[in-house]
Amino acid sequence: MVDTSLPVVELLMIFKYNKTNKLEFLEEILGMEHDINLNIHYTAPKEVWEKIDTVYSSMPYWAGDKNGPRWMGKDIDLWASVEPSGIQIAGTMPNDIWEGWYALLKKRLTEVLGYEIGEPEEGYDFKYFD
């Protein structure tokens, strides 16, 4: 496993001189970038957004909501926004952390909102509000 906390110059040196599979190396480095949409519609009422905010702030690496929800840590810089395509969460997080973090986020949102949360591209339906 490549230590992705190294400065970019050192990572490039490893890439240049490493005798292992170059594609595997790139996949590991690039695998830290995430960009997903969740099936939470922008028309949700205020009480739904309050529940979402509570879940956000309960998640590991929470860094506050000064300029929008954000999670930060070593090699972690995620943000969330509300888009016509649903809630977008994007940024950097190592895959080994992302898998558990993302599963936990969906589980907690599902519990507080009362319907299954996931990516519309994977068949999860939006709940529309009047």
Beta strands, then each sheet from edge to edge (+ up, - down):
strand 1: 33-38
strand 2: 62-64
strand 3: 70-73
strand 4: 76-83
strand 5: 86-92
sheet 1: 1+ 5- 4+ 3- 2+
end
